Amino acid sequence: MRQDGGVRPTRADLAPPRWLVHLLRSEPTAPPWSRAVRAAVALAAPLAVAFAAGDLRLGALVSTGALPTLLADAAGPYRYRAQRLGGAVGAAVAGFAIGLLTGGDLGLSIPAVVLVAAVSALISAAGSNASVAALQLFVFTVLGTGQHALGVEFGPGLAAFTAGGAWGLLVSLVGWTVHATSPERRAVAQVYIELAAMLSARNTATSFAARQQLTTALNTAYDRLLTARSWLSGRDATYRGLLSLLSESTPAVEASVAMVNAGRRAPREVVDHFTALATAVLARTPLPEPPATNSPDPAVAALYTALTRIGRGTERARRAREPVTVRLREWAHTLASGPLTWLAALRLTLCVAIAELVGVLVPSERSYWITLTVGIVLKPDFGSVFGRAVLRGLGTVAGVGIGALVLGLGVRGAALVALVALFAAGAAVGKVRNYGILSAFITPLIIVQMDLTVGGDWSLVVARLLDTVAGCLIVLVFGYLLWPGSREPRVGSRLAEATEAVSRYVDHGLRPATEPAQRAERSRRRRRAYRALADVRTAFQQVVVEPSAAGRQAAAWWPVIVALERVADAVTEVVVTVEQGTEPPAADDVASLTAALAELGSAVREQRDPAEPELPGGDQLSGVVDQLRTAFDAVRGPDLARG
């Protein structure tokens, strides 16, 4: 109580809003130093050559041509990265050509930009690589329209840009010939590292976080190995061998999760063995012999038995490649099956059209930056529109300040090359850490590339800031505040689908599995359940940055996700004990659990309180029942109807 009779604000009252804390939070991901070095070399080297040759404009265009490889690069097998980066560079070259051809005539450039925006939104529905290529198509169409004002001619300009794209691809993929299978080896080794970390955890919170990291590592390893292919039979055999090794590790994963869920500590020699396995995979040396035990404890025995199954050398058949026609049919089905993609395309097209109109009506220096901001922020599958608009604005304020110093002070020569390398490396790191950090580095990078020949013009740099603010306002007003349903809760169906995936794992995992095919199917359902939970966790993290009903609902339902993950852990613990000879649960008890999960999923989908479930008693399923009750309590907690 204050002396004037008022109430003294508490620490909670002074705390920043939940959505702002989540928005500004940086991902706890290790900086991709190798990617940062590649980006620095790809974008700075052309400028260094240009300064030596005395042609800044040409060097800036070549450097700009390498920019798509920075924006599109991602971790993964070299073949996957080659497809992703090649598609991005090809789309960027096509977009830049369209921009150069139409940029001199507003009657052509405005319809072209609006049409490309609509097409890019529809292409994004075809998958991750297509989505990245679609973004490059739009971004470089817009940038291409601004080249006419800089005096860039179509032939030389497109040739320089294409050369930059080829240079960026060379730098990004140069390690393929030497370290062809290294990304896949690192992914498999990371699974063993996360297993060791989980078994070494000293408290429940740390072990639960480590289990989530293990799920992420498993998903990453399977994704990389199932997409890795080579026309060289030796490499393909290596990929299949790593995939077999990963599959043989499934019992060890299940036994480790069961032990941690039971609150047990694994022997130190087991932790050391997982570390040794990771080292052997990375070093391409023979796998170490597993430790032996005579422990009568079923949980410990299950873990040691699982270790003996790793590295048995089971031959895995070559998986047939999926024809391109199949993927095209799936994309067409996605476009025809629902309105979400079309609505995203309509929203992007509307906002881009408004941005182009604002650029014509409001005097602005190189107003294409408004349209560029709108397209990047409104990318339909890159997370929260609100969050990206705010972070884009904040990052650009910082980036424009840096760009102002570089251009306004007339930095040239080796100093400018070093700064461009720094900006490129910072953008590569920001790409995996926080969108605001990415914007803060990519903004001065593009300013330098686009306006290098007009250094010292401070008004141009200020115009960049005003254009970015205008673009963010267009997105926030027309693409978020006024767009129907943009602030309403919309993630309940994703949580319900994850609940159904856990239910399928419960139904199959707790029933007797005497045949190898049945055990393999149980492992697949476990992986699908954990993947679904990881996906819904990611979706909620994207929405929780909004101060809307959708963001409040995501925060309120977060305990439900945690409880469902622990239900899956408890089921895995029961599965491992059954594998060691314990009698499986009664069929009626399993049916009660699946019915309860079905009711929980329906309640989430329909935004209502769930009915009281009839859950089995007894000690065997007590851990599953306790976590399931926690999930029911979590759903009853928030007012779902109001979000």
Order of alpha helices (4+ residues) and beta strands (2+ residues): alpha-alpha-alpha-alpha-alpha-alpha-alpha-alpha-alpha-alpha-alpha-alpha-alpha-alpha-alpha-alpha-alpha-alpha-alpha-alpha-alpha-alpha-alpha-alpha-alpha-alpha
